[in-house]
């Protein structure tokens, strides 16, 4: 018997990697892939998969919102896929949920799948049902573990590691395989993707305005509208950044416009 598997992640490359890994497991049958939380809710309701690999932070909602809004009687087994650091993930450990911490190795994926296959083969669903319900209660009571964010970013330089206070970050720009982190004092280079960085930053303070740009909301000085409906963000140091179409709606909502 094949185990129906759904992949939910708003990053195309992340989805494709999971697709490749799922296809390498004979027991798994890929039944769908979703790039938004809304699409995930509809798909879970429609096809009722056995397993969902669920990204925590997506553009339209987070993974906990998805879990709260699905109403299927038999909830799927959830493997969270996230870039949050291990300290933030202690909340998941408490509920014995499994998760893949980006960037994860193939072996970690296969280990996760092996344990879930064992649960399914033993028809031991009830612990997962209980854990989902307990996690959702925890999220509602504690305003979600996604609010546990790094206050400092480690940056390695030679044989030293420096820690940048996130409050000191003005904006972050993608540069090849690196992220350029700008503070008032200097520019730091970090070998990390913006997708991973935005998940570790407080969403009440930072927002992604472009696939290559993250800005500190407190550093925004002006918004400039063009005749073509485009928006530029003017930072406190006069630096201009274009808000891309894919991030425009979320950005305007965040700014209360």
N, C-alpha and C positions, 0 to 999 in steps of 0.2 A: 504494500500500500504506500502510495506516494504522499508526502507531507506538503500540503499547499503552502507556498511561501510568497509573502508580499514584501517588497522593498520600498521604503519611503525615505527620500533624501532630496533636498532641493539643489544639490550640486550634481551636475551631470556625470562628472568623472567619478565621484563617490558612488553613485548609483551603478555605473558600469562596472566598477571593481566588484561590488557586491554581486552583481549579475554573474560575472565570471566565476566567482567563488561558489555561488549557489549551484551553478551548472556543473561544478566539479564534484558535487555530492549526489550520488545516485538516489538516495532516499528523498531528496528535495525536488519539488516540482514548482518552478517559478510561474506564478499565476498573474503577476502584475507588478508594475512599478509606478510610483507616484512622486511628483515633485512639489506638491503643496499639501498642507494639512487638510484643507477642504476636500481635495481629491482623495486623500487617504481615508477620510471618514466615509465618503460615499462608496469607495471601493471595498472597505472592510464590511460595511453593511450589505453590500451586494454579493460578494463572493465568499465572505466568512472564512478567511485563511486560517491555517493552523498556527503559522509563525509570522510575525511582522518584525522586520529589521527597521527600527524607527529612529529617525534623526530627531534630536531634541529641539534644536533651534532652526526653524524655517522662517521664510519671509513673512508668511501670513499668520502663523501661530506656532506654538511649541508643541512638543510631543505629548505633554501632559494635557493640553487642551484637546488633542485628538482623542486620548483615552477617556476623557470626561464626557465627550460628545457621542461616542459610539454607544449603541443601544442593543447590540446583538446579545443574545442570551449566553452563548458560549464565547467568552472572550478569547482572543488569540494569545499565544505565548509571545511575550515581548522581549526583544533584545535591543536595548538602547544603543544607538550609535552617536557618539559625542566627542567633542574636543575639549570638554571641561577637564580641569585638572583633577588629580586623584583625591584631593581634599574635598572638593565640591561633591565628589561622587560617594562620599561616606553615607549620604542619605539613601542611595540605592543599595549599598551593602547591607544596610539595616534591614531592608525588605528582601534581601537575598535575590534581587533581580540581577540578571546578567547584563553586561554592557561591553561594547567594543570602544576602547579609548583611542581616538585618532591621534597619530597614525598607528594603526595596529598591524601586526604581522599575520600572514596567512594562517599560521599555526594557532593563533589566538582565536581566529574565526572558527576553525575546525573543532577546536576544543569546546567552544560555546555550543556549536551545532550538535556535537556528540552528546553533551549533557541534556539538551532539550529533546533529542531523539529518544534518549533513555526514558525521560518523563512520559513522552507520548506512548512509547511501546508498553510502558507499565500502567498506562491509563491513569496516571497520577496527576490529574488536572487540578484537583481541589486546592492544593497549596498555592498554585499560581493565581487561581480565582481570588483566594483570600488576600494574597499579596497585592494584587492589582487594587482591590477595594481599600486595603489599608494604605497603599501609597497615595491614592486619590484623596483619602481623608487627610493624610499628612500634608499634601500639597495645598488643600483648601485651608487647613488650619495655620500653616506656616508660610502662606503666600508663595509657595513653590520653592524647591531647592535650586531652581535656576537663578535665584537671586543671590546665590553664593558665588561671588565673583572675585577674581584676583585683584588685590590692591597694588601688587607689584608685578612687573614683568622681568624675568631673568634674561640678561643679554650677555653672551659669552664673548670675551675679547682676549685673545691669546690664552694665557693660563689663568685668567681671572673671570669672575662672573659678577656683572653689575646688575643692580636691581633698580628699575625705573618705576617711580610711583605713577600709577595710572592717571591720577589727577593732574600730573604734570604734562601729560601727552596732549598736544594740540591737534595733531592729525597723523594718519598713517597712510603711506602710499606703497603700492606694489611696485617692485622693481625686479623683474625676472623671478628667480627663486627666492628672493629676499623681500622683507618688508622694511621700508624706511620709516622709522619712528621719530617724529619731530617733537622736541620739547623747546622751551624758551631758550635753553642753553646750547643745545647741539642736536645733531642728527645721529641716530643709532641704527645700525643694521642688524636685523634678526632674520635668521633662516627659518621662516615660518609663513604659512599662507594666511591671507586676510580672512578666509573662511574660518580657520581655526582661531585666529585672534579675536574676531568679533564675538565668538561664543564665550570667550573668557573675560570679556569686558562688560561692565555694567550697562545694560540697555537703556537705563535712565540717563546715562551720561554720554554714550557713544552711539553713533549710527553709521551704517554703510550707505553712502550716497552713490557709489559707482563700484563696479567690480574691482577697481584699482584704488579705491579711496574710502577710508574711515575717518570721520571727524568727531571731535569733542564738541558736544552741543553747546557747552559753555563758552567755547571759543568762536562761535559764529557771530559775526558782526552785522552782516546784511544778507538779504536775499535779493537777487537781481533777476527780474523777469524779462525775457526777450519777446519780440513780436511773434515768435514762432512757438510760444508756449513752453520754451525751455527755461530752466532755472539754474542760476549759478549761485554758489555759496561763497560769500566773501568772509574770510576769516579775520581774526583780530590783527594778524600780521599782514593783511591785504592780499594774501594768497587766495586765488580764485579756483573753485572746483565745480565742474558741471555735475548736476544731479541727473543720472541716466533715467530713461523711461521706466526701466524695471524696478527702480527704487523710489520713483517719484511719489507714488501714492502713499507708501509707508512713511516717507520723509515728511510729507505735508501733514499727515495725521499726527506724527510725533511732534511737529511744530505747532499743532493746534490750528492749522489753516484749512 
